[in-house]
Amino acid sequence: MIARVNQRARDLRLDEQGGVVGPAAGSVGWSTKSDPKRPKTRAGRQLEQHRKARRDASRRNWQERHPELAAVERSLRVERAQVLDRWDHKREGTPATHEAVRRGRIGAIARLYQSGALNDDQLAFAQEISAIIELISADVTVRAASLQSRVDAKRVFDDVFFESLARVQREVAYGTWRAWLGPRAAPVLDVIAADVALTVAAARHRMHHRRLTRLLIDALDHWPACLAAARREVDPATLAAAQAAIL
């Protein structure tokens, strides 16, 4: 009788509490949420405003004393705001991670190397050819690389200018290599110099990507022979004689 009365009392308390008398079985008895913030007192609000005013005054003083650094800081804040806005739609990863991936995009040649299509030597040859193309493109007029055209036809009256022997040799080698490729040069240069993905370059020139891969490998393997021939053709004595003729 007493047990039934006690059970009835417990059931009544359970109903009054909404059916829950304690933590559910298997549930966590603590919460990761922070405690609610206590309302600030008037003195606390005044102290916070005073500190903020001092920080703002100190920042304005620093900006007046260092205007260049302040401009750099403002540009960094603008750039960070743009990064946050650019990746706000991403639900996984941080904006900084997505931006680093975007800026550090692997080039076409590097992807071929990582896939095993190119070996270490071929990767180095591709990087060397790409650097030479950038040097030639920096000239006002892009000319076919040859000893006569690359000795530098511009007269320099205020100082004696001697072009690097290694650069002349490499640019002569590039001219020979480009002539050896002939009409096949365009898709190869798209991958090496323009950083176009191999599949995209193949589709652009209406060829299978496997054919372009073989063509690219053959072109890179032929580069050392062109460079060796250029070094035999352009030695220091030959370059000095060619430079003396235009000075």
C-alpha positions as CSV (number, residue, x, y, z in Angstrom):
1,M,0.0,0.0,0.0
2,I,2.8,2.4,1.0
3,A,4.7,1.5,-2.1
4,R,1.8,2.3,-4.3
5,V,1.3,5.7,-2.6
6,N,5.0,6.5,-3.1
7,Q,4.8,5.5,-6.8
8,R,1.7,7.7,-7.2
9,A,3.5,10.7,-5.7
10,R,6.5,10.2,-8.0
11,D,4.2,10.0,-11.0
12,L,2.5,13.2,-10.0
13,R,5.8,15.0,-9.6
14,L,6.9,13.7,-13.0
15,D,3.7,15.1,-14.6
16,E,4.2,18.4,-13.0
17,Q,7.8,18.7,-14.3
18,G,6.8,17.9,-17.9
19,G,7.8,14.3,-17.8
20,V,11.5,14.9,-17.0
21,V,12.9,14.5,-13.5
22,G,16.6,14.6,-14.5
23,P,19.0,14.0,-17.4
24,A,17.8,11.5,-19.9
25,A,19.5,8.2,-20.0
26,G,22.7,8.4,-22.1
27,S,22.6,12.2,-22.3
28,V,25.4,14.6,-21.3
29,G,24.8,16.3,-18.0
30,W,26.7,19.5,-18.9
31,S,26.5,22.1,-21.7
32,T,29.3,23.6,-23.9
33,K,27.4,26.9,-24.1
34,S,28.9,29.8,-22.2
35,D,27.0,31.3,-19.4
36,P,24.8,34.2,-20.2
37,K,26.5,37.5,-19.9
38,R,25.6,39.6,-16.9
39,P,24.3,43.0,-17.6
40,K,26.9,45.7,-17.2
41,T,26.6,48.3,-14.6
42,R,26.7,52.0,-15.3
43,A,30.2,52.3,-14.0
44,G,31.3,49.3,-16.2
45,R,29.8,50.9,-19.3
46,Q,31.5,54.2,-18.6
47,L,34.9,52.5,-18.0
48,E,34.5,50.6,-21.3
49,Q,33.7,53.8,-23.2
50,H,36.7,55.5,-21.7
51,R,39.0,52.7,-22.7
52,K,37.6,52.7,-26.3
53,A,38.1,56.5,-26.5
54,R,41.7,56.1,-25.4
55,R,42.3,53.3,-28.0
56,D,40.8,55.3,-30.8
57,A,42.9,58.4,-29.9
58,S,46.0,56.3,-29.7
59,R,45.2,54.8,-33.2
60,R,44.6,58.2,-34.7
61,N,47.9,59.4,-33.3
62,W,49.7,56.4,-34.7
63,Q,48.1,56.9,-38.1
64,E,49.2,60.6,-38.2
65,R,52.8,59.7,-37.3
66,H,53.0,56.7,-39.7
67,P,50.7,57.5,-42.7
68,E,52.4,54.9,-45.0
69,L,52.0,52.0,-42.5
70,A,48.5,53.1,-41.9
71,A,47.7,52.9,-45.6
72,V,49.1,49.4,-45.7
73,E,47.1,48.4,-42.7
74,R,43.9,49.8,-44.4
75,S,44.6,47.8,-47.6
76,L,45.1,44.6,-45.5
77,R,41.8,45.2,-43.8
78,V,40.1,45.7,-47.2
79,E,41.8,42.6,-48.6
80,R,40.7,40.5,-45.6
81,A,37.1,41.8,-46.0
82,Q,37.2,40.8,-49.6
83,V,38.5,37.3,-48.7
84,L,35.7,36.8,-46.1
85,D,33.1,38.0,-48.6
86,R,34.5,35.8,-51.4
87,W,34.3,32.6,-49.3
88,D,31.3,33.4,-47.1
89,H,29.2,30.7,-49.0
90,K,31.6,27.9,-48.0
91,R,30.4,25.8,-45.1
92,E,33.6,23.7,-44.8
93,G,37.1,25.1,-44.2
94,T,38.2,28.6,-43.3
95,P,38.3,31.5,-45.7
96,A,42.0,31.7,-45.3
97,T,42.4,28.0,-46.4
98,H,40.2,28.5,-49.5
99,E,42.1,31.7,-50.4
100,A,45.4,29.9,-50.1
101,V,44.3,27.1,-52.4
102,R,43.0,29.7,-54.9
103,R,46.3,31.6,-54.9
104,G,48.5,28.5,-54.9
105,R,46.9,26.8,-57.8
106,I,49.2,24.2,-59.2
107,G,50.3,24.9,-62.8
108,A,49.8,22.6,-65.8
109,I,53.4,21.3,-65.8
110,A,53.4,20.7,-62.0
111,R,50.2,18.7,-62.3
112,L,51.8,16.5,-65.0
113,Y,54.8,16.0,-62.8
114,Q,52.7,15.1,-59.8
115,S,50.8,12.6,-62.0
116,G,54.0,10.9,-63.0
117,A,53.8,11.9,-66.7
118,L,57.0,14.0,-66.4
119,N,60.2,13.1,-64.6
120,D,62.5,15.5,-62.7
121,D,64.7,16.3,-65.7
122,Q,61.6,17.1,-67.9
123,L,60.2,19.3,-65.2
124,A,63.5,21.3,-65.0
125,F,63.6,21.6,-68.8
126,A,60.0,22.9,-68.9
127,Q,60.8,25.5,-66.2
128,E,64.0,26.6,-68.1
129,I,62.1,27.0,-71.3
130,S,59.3,29.0,-69.6
131,A,61.9,31.3,-68.0
132,I,63.5,32.0,-71.4
133,I,60.2,32.7,-73.0
134,E,59.5,35.3,-70.3
135,L,62.8,37.0,-70.9
136,I,62.2,37.2,-74.7
137,S,58.6,38.4,-74.1
138,A,60.0,41.2,-72.0
139,D,61.7,42.7,-75.0
140,V,59.9,45.4,-76.9
141,T,59.9,43.2,-80.0
142,V,59.8,39.5,-79.9
143,R,62.3,38.1,-82.4
144,A,63.3,34.7,-83.4
145,A,66.3,33.8,-81.2
146,S,69.6,33.9,-83.1
147,L,73.1,35.0,-82.4
148,Q,72.8,38.1,-84.6
149,S,69.4,39.2,-83.2
150,R,70.0,38.4,-79.5
151,V,73.4,40.2,-79.1
152,D,71.3,43.2,-78.3
153,A,71.1,45.7,-81.2
154,K,70.4,48.7,-79.0
155,R,73.4,51.1,-78.5
156,V,74.1,52.2,-75.0
157,F,76.2,55.3,-75.0
158,D,76.3,56.0,-71.2
159,D,77.6,52.5,-70.2
160,V,79.0,49.4,-71.7
161,F,76.4,46.7,-71.8
162,F,77.4,43.0,-72.2
163,E,74.6,40.6,-72.4
164,S,75.0,37.4,-70.4
165,L,76.6,34.6,-72.3
166,A,74.3,32.0,-70.7
167,R,71.2,34.0,-71.7
168,V,72.4,34.3,-75.3
169,Q,73.1,30.6,-75.4
170,R,69.7,29.7,-74.0
171,E,67.8,32.1,-76.4
172,V,69.7,30.6,-79.4
173,A,68.8,27.2,-78.1
174,Y,65.2,28.3,-77.8
175,G,65.2,29.5,-81.4
176,T,66.5,26.1,-82.6
177,W,64.1,24.2,-80.4
178,R,61.1,26.3,-81.6
179,A,62.2,25.7,-85.3
180,W,62.4,22.0,-84.6
181,L,58.8,21.9,-83.3
182,G,57.6,23.8,-86.3
183,P,53.7,23.8,-86.6
184,R,53.6,21.6,-83.5
185,A,54.8,24.4,-81.3
186,A,51.5,26.0,-80.5
187,P,49.9,23.3,-78.2
188,V,53.3,22.7,-76.5
189,L,53.8,26.4,-75.7
190,D,50.2,26.6,-74.5
191,V,51.1,24.1,-71.8
192,I,54.6,25.3,-71.0
193,A,54.3,29.1,-71.3
194,A,50.6,29.9,-71.0
195,D,49.9,27.4,-68.2
196,V,47.0,25.9,-70.1
197,A,45.8,22.5,-68.8
198,L,46.9,19.7,-71.1
199,T,43.3,18.5,-71.8
200,V,42.2,22.1,-72.6
201,A,45.2,22.7,-74.9
202,A,44.5,19.3,-76.7
203,A,40.9,20.2,-77.2
204,R,41.8,23.7,-78.4
205,H,44.1,22.2,-81.1
206,R,41.8,19.3,-82.0
207,M,44.1,16.5,-80.9
208,H,43.9,13.7,-78.3
209,H,45.4,14.5,-74.9
210,R,47.6,11.4,-75.1
211,R,49.1,12.6,-78.4
212,L,49.8,16.0,-76.9
213,T,51.4,14.3,-73.9
214,R,53.8,12.4,-76.1
215,L,54.5,15.5,-78.1
216,L,55.3,17.5,-75.0
217,I,57.6,14.8,-73.6
218,D,59.4,14.6,-77.0
219,A,59.8,18.3,-77.0
220,L,61.2,18.5,-73.5
221,D,63.6,15.6,-74.2
222,H,64.9,17.4,-77.3
223,W,65.8,20.5,-75.3
224,P,69.2,19.4,-74.0
225,A,70.4,18.7,-77.5
226,C,69.4,22.2,-78.6
227,L,71.1,23.8,-75.6
228,A,74.3,21.8,-76.2
229,A,74.4,22.9,-79.8
230,A,73.9,26.5,-78.8
231,R,76.8,26.3,-76.3
232,R,79.1,25.0,-79.1
233,E,77.9,27.8,-81.4
234,V,78.1,30.7,-79.0
235,D,81.3,30.5,-77.0
236,P,82.9,33.5,-75.2
237,A,85.1,34.4,-78.0
238,T,82.3,34.4,-80.6
239,L,80.1,36.5,-78.3
240,A,82.9,39.1,-77.6
241,A,83.5,39.4,-81.3
242,A,79.8,39.9,-82.1
243,Q,79.5,42.5,-79.3
244,A,82.7,44.4,-80.4
245,A,81.1,44.8,-83.9
246,I,78.2,46.8,-82.5
247,L,79.9,48.9,-79.8
